[in-house]
């Protein structure tokens, strides 16, 4: 389903596995390329990358957005799931956030040649706009390197550092496997204007 167009890039929402068949290979290539960049430098093989999207599509209420070029190639993505679907993350946040009313922003990325065109901003804002309100009141995400550019970008988008850190095992592009820290940032969602809330009922 087409959601928006930005700089000759279509942003589509996919909800079921059969909808991504045409995009599976280019999604995997893009996913691998984006996470291989600094500051993450993570290594995923093709099958792992393809499995990411299919795994998220199986989660009720998930939001999966693909940015698709004129050549029908995936050049970016934005994925989100209810935080309750990620218990290994939710356990770090109980008492800090209303877990049952929080969405986890699981991944966002755009290939370098499509950046600075508004594609990443649109992917980020659209996944928040598509959240079921008023059921969900907060969003949360993980990032690396406090004071790095990714961290700073989300702070500019209204996220706050919760002071919560979790460790993850990561396979790096240099072949090593390391334990890294992830910093949890959250944002309270603005309530919907009354007319939009009425339309959702």
N, C-alpha and C positions, 0 to 999 in steps of 0.2 A: 504494500500500500504506500503510495507516494505521500510524504508528509510535507516536504518543502523542497525548494531548489535554491542553491547558492552558488554563484559563479560557475554556471554550467555543470554543476554537480547536483545530482538528484539525491535526496535523502529519503530512504524508504524504511518502513517499519516491517519487520518480518516476525511472524508469530508461530509458524510451524515449520518442521524440517523440510517438507517438500517445497517450500517457498525459497529455500536457500540453495537448492541443487545447482542452479546456474552460477552461483556466486561462491561456492564452497572453496574452490581452488584459489581464486584471487583473494578471498578473505584470509586464507591461511598464509599466503605470501605476504600480504600487508601486515597481518598480525605479527608474524615473525620479524619483519623488517623494523616495525615500530618499537617492539620491545627489545630488539638488539641494540638500539641506540642508547647513548648515555642519557640520563643517569642510571637506567635500569641494566642494560647490557645482559639481558636474559636470553637464553637459548631454548627455543622450542623446535621440535621437528615438525614436519608437515602434518602428521597424524595427530599430534598433540594440539596443534593450532586449529585444525578442523574440528576436533572434539570440543573445543571451547564453546563455539557457537551452538553446537547441537546440545551440549549440556545445559546451557542457559535457556535454550528454547523449551526445555522440559520443565522449567520452573513456573508454576502458576503465577500470573500477574507480571511476569518478566517484561522488560522493555529492551528490544534489540533493534538498533538503528544502523543502517549501512549507508555510507556515502558512496555513490556510484558515478563514475565518470561517463562521458559520452561514448567511450569505448566499452561500456558495460563492465568495467573493472572496479572492484572495491578499492577505494582510496582512503577510507576512514571508517570508523565504527564507534558506537557508543552503546554500552550494555549496562543494565541495572536490574537488580532483583530485590525482593523484600529481604531485609536483614535477617529475618527469622530463617531464611533458606540457607544462610551461611553461619551455622552454629559455632564454628571455630572462631569466627570474628565476633559474633554476638556476645559470646561469653566474656570478652574483654570490655564490653560496653554496658552490661547490666548495671543499673544504678546510675549510669551517666546519661543514658538516652532511653526513651520509651521504645524498646526493641520492636514490639509488635506494630508500632506506628512509624517505623523508620525504614527507608529504602537504602540499599547499598549500591553505590555507583561503582560497578565492578571493572570497568575498563573504558578508556577513551583514547583514541589516537587518530592521527591524520598523517599521511605520507608527506615528507618535506616539501615536495614541489606543489602541494595543494594547501600549504599553510599560508597564513597572513591573507586569506581570502574570505574569512568569516565562516569557514566550514566547521572548524573545531568548536567555535562559539555556538553555532547553530546546533550541532550535535549535543553539546552540553545542556543548552537551555531547553531543547525539545524534550529530552528525556525527563527533565524536571516538570515541564508543562504537562506531560502525558501521565504523570502520577495520579493515582486515584485520590481525590480530595473529598471530604476532609479526613479520610481514614489515615493518610500518611502526612505526618507533620514535620518530619526531619529527614535529611539525607546525610550519609556518611561515606567517606572514602579513605583509602590508604595511599600514602605517598612515601617517597624516600627523601633523604637529605633535607632536614629543616634548613630553611633559608636558601635552598636551591631554586631554580627557575620554575619547576613544576609546583613546588610548595607555594612559592610566591604567587603564581597564577591563580591558585585556588583561594588564597587569602584575599586576593583582589576581587574574587567572585563571591565574597561574603562568608567564606568558611572560617571556622575557628579551630585552633589547635586545642584538642581536648586534654593534652598531657598524657594520653594513653599510647603505649607503644607495644607492638607485638613482634615476635621474631618469626621469620619464615625461612625455609630452606630454599635456595635458589640455584639453578644451574646456569652458570655464566657462559658467555660466548667464548671465553678462553679455555673452556673445558673443565674448569673447577666447579665444585659445589660448595657453596658458602651459606652461612646463616646470617641473614641480614635483618635490620630493623625496619619496620614500617610504622609510620606516624599516622595516627587516626585524626582526621579533620571532619567536623560536622557543620551543618547549616540548618537552622530552623527555617521552614518554608513559610512564606507570606501566605496569609489566608486568601482564599479566592474572593474576588469581588462578589457581592451578593447575587448579581444577575447570573454569573457563571455557576455559582453554587446551586441556584434554583434550577438551572438547565440540566445539571447532573443528577437531580433527584428524579 
